[in-house]
Amino acid sequence: MSQPGQERVLPWPRPAVAWYALGILVIAFIFSFIDRIILAMLVEPLKQDLGLTDTQLGVLQGLAFAVFYAAVGLPIGRLADRYSRRAIIGWGILLWSVMTAVCGLARNFWELFLARVGVGVGEAALSPAAYSMIADYFPREKLGRAIGVYQAGAFFGAGLSFLVGGFVIQAVAQAGAISLPFVGAVRPWQVVLFAVGLPGVLIALLMLTVREPARRGVLAGHGAGIPFGTVLRYATQRWRVFVMHFIGFALLAVPITTTITWGFSYFVRVLGFSPPQAALTLGSILVVLSPLGVYTGGWLADMFQQRGYRDGTLRVGLLAAVLLVPLCALATTISTPAVAVALFC
């Protein structure tokens, strides 16, 4: 029996159960990034059909999504500490999938803005609950690799968004005019948003097959969750760690997100690629090399931990940040296609 202030000791789930759950979470993460990144392929048709500017498209891909994603993620993370994480993720998947399809019905900037807000709110439900579940499925010595596999789904999904989006656009263009029930005549960019959004409803149902793991690290006497005041005092006492961590990794996300978001347009406008060529090139890079890099990062973090470096995960993040700066700066300023592609790789 646990003594007051001690953690409850629980047996770990069977590996098959843990890896199955991780597989479903990875699929959900893949679909979330497909729905998140897909607008990067639709910049030109949206400018033409809805009269949007590059600035407005930047807001739709960044501000409309990211601000609400970050703000709503905090209370959702709090809910994930107390209620069913499986249910939170399932409802989140359903919301962002439907709202991605709703983006295809938008007729102006503000309608598209509100739909993108819905996508951000829905996707905010995934990772806080998913990280919590993964930590309850895998022991610490395997946690880095498990999280690496989960994170690989992000870039795999980003790559698929280009590959699938390029395929759908090409197929629709060859098919000519398309009319859908209850919607009427639709343009290729609308079909793309319907095609990548609606299948997510099935992924939401698939979450019903995942078991909710027993919570670990629960202090005796705090089964209903640690009071918010206690959490706030803990964060305030360690404000330097939290502030620097959040600012640092937020800044790290800027070049990554910007490169992925505007990479397609850069390939078409500056490097002279056709849209199908740009989709295939960027999609292949992201699908193959990015998951490999993310998994390697997880493996490297585990190796640092095993060698006694308690800050092993932070070391990997710092190493990635240092390498990322010159690569991103060069990749988006060089106009030689072969060199630019190599730097993107």
N, C-alpha and C positions, 0 to 999 in steps of 0.2 A: 504494500500500500504506500502511496506517495506521502511524504511528510509535507507539512505546510511550506509553501514557497518552492517546492520541487516540481519538476515536470513529470507527467505521467509517462511511463515506459510502455509502449505498445509494439506489438509485432508488425513488421513491414508487410505490405501486401505481396502476393506472389508476383514474380517478375512478369508473367504473362498478363496479369491483370494491369500492372503498372504500365507496361509498354503498349497495351491495347488502348488504355486511356490516353497516353501520350500521343499515340497515333491519331486519335480523333481530335485532340486539341491541335495537333499540327495541321490537320486538314482544315479545321476552323480558322487557324491563323493564316493559312494559304489563301482561303477565300476572302478573309478580311483584307489582305494586301491586294488581292486582285481588285476588289471593290474600291479600295483606297487609291490605287495608282492608275486605274483605267482612264481617268480624265486626261492623263498625260498624252495618251494616244489620240485624243479627240479635240486637241487644241484648235487645229485648223477648221474642221467642220463646225465646231461651236462658234468660232469667230464669224464664219460665213453665214450660218443659219440664224444665230441669235444676236449677231452684231456685237459680240463681246470683244473686249480689248485684252492684251496680254496681262495688264494689271488686274483686271477682273478675274481672269483665269488663274492668276497667281493667288488671289484671295480665295477663290473656290477650292483650289488644291491645298492651300495652306491654312489661312486664317479661319475660314468657315469650318474646317475640319478640326484643326489642331487645338484651337482655344477651347472649344466645347469638349473635345476629347480629353484634354488635360483637366479641365475644371470638374467635369462629371466623374472622371476617374477616381477622384479623392473620396467622395461619398460612396461610390460603388465599391471601392476597396474596403471601406468600413463595413458595408453590408456583407461583403464576402467573408469577413472575419466572424460573422455571427449567423448567417443563413446559408442555405444550400447554394454552393458554388456552381454545381451542375445546372441548377435552375436559372441562376443569374446569367451564365454563359448562354444557355439555350435561348432565353428571351432576347439577349443581346444580338445573337446571330440572326434571329428572326427580324428584329428591328432594322439592322443595317442592311440586310438583304432586300427587304421590301423597299427601304428608302433609296437604295441604289437603283432599283427598277423605277421608282418614282422620279428619279433624276431624268429618266428618259421621257417623262411627260412634261418636263419644264418648258415654258414658253418664253422666259426672260431670265435675267440675271438673278432677281430676288427669289423666284421660285426655285431655281437651281441652288441658290445659297441655302435656303431653308432645308431642302432635301439633303444637301451635304452636311448640314448641322445634324440631321437625323442619323446619317451614316456615322458621324463622329461619336454621337451619344451611344449608339448601339455598339460600336467597336470598343468603346471605353469599358464595356462590361467584360471583355475577354481576358486580357492579360492579368489584371489584379487577381481575379479568381483562378486563372490558369496557373500562375506562379505558385499560389497557395496550394493548389491541388498537387502540383508536381513535387513540391517540397514534402508533402505528406505521402507521396508514392515511392520516392527514391531516397536511400540513405545518403549521407553527405558525401561519401567517397565516389558516388555515381551521379551526384546532382549536377555537376558542371557539364557532363556529357549530355544528360537529359535536357538541361536548359539549352545547350548548344543545338540539339536536335530540334527543339521547339522553335528557337530563334531562326534556324535555317528555313523554317516554313515561311518566314516573312519574305525573304529574298526570293525563295522559290515561287511564292505567290506573285511577287512583283514581276518576275520573269514570265510567268504564265499569263499575266495580264497583257503583256506585249504580244506573246505568241497567239493566245486565244483571240485577243482583240484584233490583231492583224488578219487572222484567219476569217473571223466573222465579217469584218469589213470587206474583205476580198470576195467572200461568198455572197454577201448581200449585193455588192456591186455587179457581180455576174448575173445574179437573179433578176436584176431590174427592180421595178417598183414593187413594194411589199405593202399589203394591207392586213392588219390584225383585227380580230374581233374586239369590239368595244373601243378600239383606239383609232381605227381607220388607217389611212396611208401614213407610213412611217419612213424616216430617213435612216441611213446606215448607222449613224451614231446612236440613234434611239434603240435600234435592234441590239447593238453591242451592250448597252446598259441593261436591257431586259435579259439578255443572254447570260451575263455574268452575275446579275443580281438574284433572279428568281431561284436558281438551283440551290442557293444558300438555305432556303426553307427546308430542304431535305437534310442538310447538315444540322440544322436546329433539332430536327426529330432524331437524328443519330445520337445526339447528346443523351437521349433517354437510355441508351445502352451502356453508358458510362456509370461506374459506381462512385458514389461520394465517399472519398477516403476518410478514415478517422483523423481528427485533427491532432497534430503533434505540437509539442512546445507549449501546451496549455498549462499555466500555473495553477496549482491547487487553490480552489476558492474563486477562480476566475473563469469558470466554464462558460458563462454567458458573455464573456468578452471583457477586456480591460477597459475601465472607464476612460472616456475621451480626455478628461482632465489629466489623467496619468500619462496618456500618450503625448499630450501637448507638453507637459513638463519634461518628459524624456527627450522630446525633440528640441525643446528650448535649451536644455542643459548641454546639448550636443549640436548646437546650431551651426558651428563651423563645418562639421562633417556633412550635415544635410544640405546646407546652402551650397557649399563647394561641389558636392556630388551632383546635385540637381542642375546647377549652372553649367558645370563641366560637361556633363553628358547631354544636356540640351544643346550646347554649342557644338558638340560632336555630331549631333543629329542633323544640324543645319547643312553641312556640305553633302552628307549622305543623301538626305531627302531631296535637296535641290538638284543634285546630279541625276538622281533617278527621275524626278518630276519633269525636268526640262531636257533630259538627255535625248529623248525621241525628237523633240523639235530641233535640238542642236544638230543631230545627225542629218535631218532633212534640210534645214535652212542653211547650215554652214558647210557640212561635209558633202552635201549633194546626194545623199542616199534617197532612194524612193521610199515611200511609207512602208511597203512590205519588207524591203531590205533592212530598214531601220528597226522594224519590229522583230524580225528574225535575229538580227545581230545582237540587239540589247537583250531580247528574251533569252537567247542562248547563253550569253555572258552571265546573266543573273541566275538562271536555272541551274547552271553547272558550277560556276566558280564561287558564287556567294554562299550557298549552303556549305560548300567545302571549307571556306574560310571561317564561317561561323562555328561549324563543328570543331575545327582545329582550335579556335579560340577557347571553346569549352574544354577540350582535351588539355590545352596548355594551362588553363586555370587549375584543373585537377592536378596536373603535374607540379605546379608551384605549391599547391596545398600539401601534397604528399611530401615535398621537400622541406616543409616547415615554414613556408611563407604564408602567414595568415592573411596577408593582403594580396594573395595571388590573383584574384579576379580583378582587383583594381590595377595591378601591374599590366594585365592584358589590355584593359581599356586604355591605359596611358600609352602603351606601345602602338595600339591601333590609331590613336589620335595623332601621334607623331608622324606615322607613315602616311596618314590620310591627307595631311595638309599639302605636301608637294604634289601628290598624285592628282588630287582634285583641281589644284591650281593649273597644272599643265594640261590635264585631259580636256578642259573646257576652254583652252586658249589656243591650242594647236589646230591648224586647219588641214593637216595632212591626214587623210582618212586612216591609213594603216597604223600610224603612230598613235592617233587618238583612240582607235579601237584597242590597241595594246595597253594604253594607259587605263582605259575603262576596265579592261580585264584585271 
